[in-house]
Each structure stands twice: as C-alpha cells, then as structure tokens.
C-alpha cells in the first residue's frame, strides 16, 4: 500500500461524516494498522466562548475520544457578554469558562483577539486569521453557518471561509448551527453526527459557561435541536452540519 496522507485519511477516519439519507458517522470496521495509527487535526471556530460547545460539542467529544487533536478557536473572549461587568472583567470570566469547557472536551483553546460585539473584516484581519489556521494545519474545520443574525458569528464564518479559499482549500470545511431559527437561519444539514453517547460531555461543556446561565438560556434550545436532528436521521441525539461541496478529498454530499 502506498503512503497515506492525512488528507487521504479524512474519508476513512474513525469518524466518518455521512450524508443525509445514507447513514451516520460510524467507527471503521477493522481499520488497517497504518490507518488506525494516523490522527487528524480538527479546528472548530466560534464567535464567542460557548458557541463551539453548543454548536458541535458532541462532535468535538467524538473526535477527541477517537484520539484526534481538537483545537477550538474563539474569535472573541465574550467581552460584552456579562451584564454589570466591564469588558475586561467579562473577558477574564468567560475565558476561564472556555478553558474549563475545553478541559471537559479534551480540546485546546485559542483566542483570535477580536472583541465581542465589535468584530471586523478587513484585509489585515483576513490575513491574521489565515495565519492562525496555517499554523494549526487542520484536516477539518467547523465554523458558523454564515447566514446568522449575530454579526460576530457571520464574521467568524467569513474569516474561516476566506482562509479556506485563499489557502487552496487544504482542509475540509463544515458549518454548524447555533440557536436555530433565532440565530442560524435557513440551515439544512447535509451531514449528521450521532452524539447520543457524547451528549453528557457536551452538556457539561456548555454548563461550564455559568455566566451565560445555560440551564435557562441556550441549553434548552440546543437540547431540543439535538433531539430534532436525531429524529431527522434516526438516532436519539445528533448534530447537523453543512459540508462545503468543493472540499478536496471527499465526494460531494449525495441525498438519498
């Protein structure tokens, strides 16, 4: 057998992304030794602390559980996210919460240096963000769906898309949803991940963001989303994703 690159492994990894109507992520049966030893680099980009956890925390837990390296890039530190706190105070609190969530999910946090509620797009920021991803050299990147009511989510999505495009589409790009209907709009998954066995870790990671009152704020909505996406694809709980059809290394999604 010839040499296998990480890109070659993407389509045969232990977490296979399956398209609507054709199944769910499966553990590869009897993988070849060379394949079993290879690990992927996964990067998840979110606008604020708690976005990656609520949007694809179950999938993060799956990848980490399979031994793959997971990095979470937070575009901001949530500076505007706690009433009654200064931006500096809120950033410190929410950064610490993100650290706890990453410990639960076995992921490594990175903060990209923009400011909650004041995120920007310009040539220098596009370049700076591309350099972050270049350093990480990911195989797969997940980020916000770009049609979203929150500007910071849209900025995170567009920065990631630009890095993928200008970098030669070297990683596979997937979009996740948050607070479907209220924030993420007109999102129709092409792929699903069964998170029934990792739901408890996703919930624990979300609840690490105590300043955001997850038990009454965002968790109930995401809990319902998990059940709904699971119902769509025939499992108890799932997360849905849209895969960019121009990714290298995998076929475009096919519907049943």
Secondary structure, 3 states (H helix, E strand, C coil): CCCCCHHHHHCCCCCCCEECCCCCCCCCCCCCHHHHHCCCEEEEEECCCCHHHHHHHHHHHHHHHCCCEEEEEEEECCCCCCCCCCHHHHHHHHHHHHHHHHHHHCCEEEEEEECCCCCCCCHHHHHHHHHHHHHHCCCEEEEECCCECCHHHHHHHHHHHHHHHHCCCCCEEEEECCCCCCCECCCCCCEEEECCCCHHHHHHHHHCCHHHCCCCCCHHHHHHHHHHHHHHHCCCCEEEEEECCCCCCCCCCCCC
